[in-house]
């Protein structure tokens, strides 16, 4: 199903970076050409409980 949006790696990376700036729940590993985002250990249970409601 196409909704008329162009999706690119740069766009997704920018959105994830912005969310991290606002929420602060991710750690960033800058390696080579790409940033690798991972959820900080202290937030895993919180995110899991939120996702269980959906």
VEXDO-439838 format. One record per atom (N, C-alpha, C, O, CB): x, y, z; chain; residue in one letter; residue number from 1. Coordinates in steps of 0.02 Angstrom, whole numbers, plus 50000, padded with zeros to 5 digits. Atoms other than C-alpha are relative to their C-alpha. Glycine has a CB too. Layout:
SITE       X       Y       Z   chaine   residu   num
SITE       X       Y       Z        A        A   NUM
...
This chain:
SITE       X       Y       Z   chaine   residu   num
SITE   50042   49941   50000        A        X     1
SITE   50000   50000   50000        A        X     1
SITE   50044   50062   50000        A        X     1
SITE   50082   50073   50047        A        X     1
SITE   49952   50000   50061        A        X     1
SITE   49958   49941   50006        A        X     2
SITE   50081   50160   49943        A        X     2
SITE   49961   50061   50022        A        X     2
SITE   49904   50072   50000        A        X     2
SITE   50026   50009   49927        A        X     2
SITE   50034   49941   49974        A        X     3
SITE   50039   50320   50034        A        X     3
SITE   50028   50065   49972        A        X     3
SITE   50008   50119   49993        A        X     3
SITE   50006   50002   50075        A        X     3
SITE   49973   49941   50031        A        X     4
SITE   50140   50440   49927        A        X     4
SITE   50058   50031   50036        A        X     4
SITE   50074   50090   50025        A        X     4
SITE   49947   50050   49993        A        X     4
SITE   49942   49974   49963        A        X     5
SITE   50289   50459   50043        A        X     5
SITE   50063   49967   49974        A        X     5
SITE   50065   49907   49962        A        X     5
SITE   49992   49987   50076        A        X     5
SITE   49935   50028   50017        A        X     6
SITE   50469   50438   49991        A        X     6
SITE   50038   49988   50065        A        X     6
SITE   50044   50033   50107        A        X     6
SITE   50041   50049   49953        A        X     6
SITE   49964   50018   49939        A        X     7
SITE   50567   50347   50127        A        X     7
SITE   50073   49988   49982        A        X     7
SITE   50088   49951   49935        A        X     7
SITE   49968   49937   50033        A        X     7
SITE   49929   50010   50012        A        X     8
SITE   50755   50356   50134        A        X     8
SITE   50035   49987   50067        A        X     8
SITE   50009   50003   50120        A        X     8
SITE   50031   50061   49964        A        X     8
SITE   49961   50013   49940        A        X     9
SITE   50887   50300   50256        A        X     9
SITE   50015   50065   50037        A        X     9
SITE   50011   50067   50099        A        X     9
SITE   50066   49963   49982        A        X     9
SITE   49984   49936   49969        A        X    10
SITE   50936   50481   50288        A        X    10
SITE   49940   50029   50036        A        X    10
SITE   49947   50057   50090        A        X    10
SITE   50025   50050   49948        A        X    10
SITE   50060   49974   49968        A        X    11
SITE   50757   50529   50327        A        X    11
SITE   49983   49963   50064        A        X    11
SITE   49965   49994   50114        A        X    11
SITE   49941   49995   49952        A        X    11
SITE   50013   50040   49940        A        X    12
SITE   50734   50386   50449        A        X    12
SITE   50051   50015   50053        A        X    12
SITE   50034   50023   50112        A        X    12
SITE   49999   49925   49983        A        X    12
SITE   49947   49984   49952        A        X    13
SITE   50901   50422   50531        A        X    13
SITE   49989   50068   50032        A        X    13
SITE   49999   50076   50092        A        X    13
SITE   50069   49998   49965        A        X    13
SITE   50013   49933   49973        A        X    14
SITE   50856   50605   50550        A        X    14
SITE   49942   49998   50050        A        X    14
SITE   49944   50031   50102        A        X    14
SITE   49985   50050   49944        A        X    14
SITE   50058   50005   49955        A        X    15
SITE   50688   50560   50629        A        X    15
SITE   50019   49965   50065        A        X    15
SITE   49999   49987   50119        A        X    15
SITE   49943   49962   49965        A        X    15
SITE   49978   50035   49940        A        X    16
SITE   50768   50436   50750        A        X    16
SITE   50044   50045   50042        A        X    16
SITE   50038   50046   50103        A        X    16
SITE   50037   49934   49981        A        X    16
SITE   49957   49954   49965        A        X    17
SITE   50900   50564   50795        A        X    17
SITE   49961   50054   50036        A        X    17
SITE   49977   50072   50093        A        X    17
SITE   50049   50032   49952        A        X    17
SITE   50042   49949   49969        A        X    18
SITE   50767   50696   50830        A        X    18
SITE   49962   49971   50060        A        X    18
SITE   49958   50003   50112        A        X    18
SITE   49951   50029   49949        A        X    18
SITE   50035   50031   49944        A        X    19
SITE   50667   50576   50938        A        X    19
SITE   50048   49989   50058        A        X    19
SITE   50029   49999   50116        A        X    19
SITE   49969   49932   49979        A        X    19
SITE   49952   50010   49947        A        X    20
SITE   50825   50535   51034        A        X    20
SITE   50017   50065   50036        A        X    20
SITE   50025   50066   50097        A        X    20
SITE   50064   49968   49973        A        X    20
SITE   49986   49935   49970        A        X    21
SITE   50861   50719   51062        A        X    21
SITE   49944   50019   50049        A        X    21
SITE   49958   50045   50103        A        X    21
SITE   50007   50053   49946        A        X    21
SITE   50057   49982   49958        A        X    22
SITE   50687   50742   51135        A        X    22
SITE   49991   49952   50059        A        X    22
SITE   49975   49974   50114        A        X    22
SITE   49936   50000   49958        A        X    22
SITE   50014   50050   49948        A        X    23
SITE   50674   50579   51234        A        X    23
SITE   50061   49977   50039        A        X    23
SITE   50056   49963   50098        A        X    23
SITE   49968   49940   49969        A        X    23
SITE   49938   50021   49967        A        X    24
SITE   50854   50532   51273        A        X    24
SITE   50002   49927   50021        A        X    24
SITE   50037   49910   50069        A        X    24
SITE   50010   50042   50059        A        X    24
SITE   50003   50071   49980        A        X    25
SITE   50818   50345   51278        A        X    25
SITE   50046   49956   49957        A        X    25
SITE   50049   49896   49967        A        X    25
SITE   49929   49975   49996        A        X    25
SITE   49957   50039   50044        A        X    26
SITE   50942   50292   51143        A        X    26
SITE   50073   50017   50011        A        X    26
SITE   50090   50073   50031        A        X    26
SITE   49981   50011   49927        A        X    26
SITE   49929   49986   50003        A        X    27
SITE   51129   50274   51139        A        X    27
SITE   50021   49996   49927        A        X    27
SITE   49992   49958   49888        A        X    27
SITE   50042   49950   50045        A        X    27
SITE   49979   49995   50070        A        X    28
SITE   51220   50314   50977        A        X    28
SITE   50072   49978   49994        A        X    28
SITE   50116   50000   50031        A        X    28
SITE   49991   50072   49974        A        X    28
SITE   49933   50022   50016        A        X    29
SITE   51372   50225   50907        A        X    29
SITE   50014   50023   49929        A        X    29
SITE   49985   49998   49881        A        X    29
SITE   50008   49922   50008        A        X    29
SITE   49984   49973   50066        A        X    30
SITE   51448   50323   50763        A        X    30
SITE   50057   49958   49972        A        X    30
SITE   50114   49961   49995        A        X    30
SITE   50020   50076   50003        A        X    30
SITE   49949   50043   50031        A        X    31
SITE   51539   50199   50652        A        X    31
SITE   49996   50009   49924        A        X    31
SITE   49945   49995   49894        A        X    31
SITE   49990   49925   50019        A        X    31
SITE   49997   49994   50073        A        X    32
SITE   51591   50237   50474        A        X    32
SITE   49948   50048   49974        A        X    32
SITE   49944   50106   49996        A        X    32
SITE   49990   49934   49968        A        X    32
SITE   50049   49957   50033        A        X    33
SITE   51451   50305   50367        A        X    33
SITE   49933   50003   50035        A        X    33
SITE   49891   50046   50019        A        X    33
SITE   49989   49975   49930        A        X    33
SITE   50066   50005   49970        A        X    34
SITE   51306   50259   50481        A        X    34
SITE   50003   50005   50076        A        X    34
SITE   50052   49984   50107        A        X    34
SITE   49966   49934   49979        A        X    34
SITE   50007   50001   49928        A        X    35
SITE   51250   50292   50658        A        X    35
SITE   49960   49938   50019        A        X    35
SITE   49912   49920   49985        A        X    35
SITE   49965   50065   50026        A        X    35
SITE   50037   50058   49975        A        X    36
SITE   51193   50140   50756        A        X    36
SITE   49968   50020   50065        A        X    36
SITE   50001   50038   50113        A        X    36
SITE   50048   49938   50009        A        X    36
SITE   50038   49982   49941        A        X    37
SITE   51056   50175   50881        A        X    37
SITE   49979   49938   50037        A        X    37
SITE   49960   49888   50007        A        X    37
SITE   49938   50042   49981        A        X    37
SITE   50026   50055   49959        A        X    38
SITE   51013   50060   51025        A        X    38
SITE   49966   50028   50062        A        X    38
SITE   49983   50083   50086        A        X    38
SITE   50058   49951   50020        A        X    38
SITE   50038   49979   49942        A        X    39
SITE   50894   50073   51170        A        X    39
SITE   50042   49992   50063        A        X    39
SITE   50073   49940   50074        A        X    39
SITE   49935   49959   50006        A        X    39
SITE   49962   50003   49938        A        X    40
SITE   50976   50115   51336        A        X    40
SITE   49969   49948   50046        A        X    40
SITE   49908   49940   50048        A        X    40
SITE   50002   50069   50035        A        X    40
SITE   50021   50056   49957        A        X    41
SITE   50966   49972   51461        A        X    41
SITE   49944   50020   50048        A        X    41
SITE   49897   49981   50059        A        X    41
SITE   50060   49973   50039        A        X    41
SITE   50049   49978   49950        A        X    42
SITE   50866   50072   51588        A        X    42
SITE   49930   50012   49974        A        X    42
SITE   49883   50020   50013        A        X    42
SITE   50024   50061   50033        A        X    42
SITE   50065   49985   50029        A        X    43
SITE   50723   50102   51466        A        X    43
SITE   49966   49939   49968        A        X    43
SITE   49910   49945   49943        A        X    43
SITE   50007   50054   49948        A        X    43
SITE   50028   50059   50034        A        X    44
SITE   50695   49925   51399        A        X    44
SITE   49934   49978   50029        A        X    44
SITE   49887   49964   49991        A        X    44
SITE   50050   49943   50004        A        X    44
SITE   50063   50022   49969        A        X    45
SITE   50560   49877   51525        A        X    45
SITE   49944   50050   49987        A        X    45
SITE   49887   50031   49976        A        X    45
SITE   50010   49990   50075        A        X    45
SITE   50049   49948   50014        A        X    46
SITE   50471   50043   51501        A        X    46
SITE   49972   49995   49930        A        X    46
SITE   49911   49996   49920        A        X    46
SITE   50030   50070   50011        A        X    46
SITE   50022   50006   50070        A        X    47
SITE   50465   50026   51312        A        X    47
SITE   49961   49935   49990        A        X    47
SITE   49911   49935   49954        A        X    47
SITE   50061   50002   49953        A        X    47
SITE   50036   50064   50006        A        X    48
SITE   50412   49844   51327        A        X    48
SITE   49930   50006   50027        A        X    48
SITE   49882   49982   49996        A        X    48
SITE   50038   49944   50037        A        X    48
SITE   50068   49994   49971        A        X    49
SITE   50266   49888   51441        A        X    49
SITE   49955   50045   49957        A        X    49
SITE   49895   50034   49953        A        X    49
SITE   50005   50028   50072        A        X    49
SITE   50039   49956   50044        A        X    50
SITE   50211   50028   51324        A        X    50
SITE   49977   49961   49938        A        X    50
SITE   49919   49965   49918        A        X    50
SITE   50042   50063   49979        A        X    50
SITE   50017   50037   50061        A        X    51
SITE   50217   49914   51171        A        X    51
SITE   49950   49944   50014        A        X    51
SITE   49911   49927   49969        A        X    51
SITE   50064   49971   49970        A        X    51
SITE   50048   50052   49984        A        X    52
SITE   50118   49778   51260        A        X    52
SITE   49928   50025   49998        A        X    52
SITE   49882   49986   49989        A        X    52
SITE   50016   49970   50069        A        X    52
SITE   50067   49971   50002        A        X    53
SITE   49970   49897   51265        A        X    53
SITE   49975   50010   49929        A        X    53
SITE   49916   50026   49919        A        X    53
SITE   49999   50066   50036        A        X    53
SITE   50019   49991   50069        A        X    54
SITE   49969   49907   51075        A        X    54
SITE   50007   49936   49964        A        X    54
SITE   49993   49932   49904        A        X    54
SITE   50042   50053   49966        A        X    54
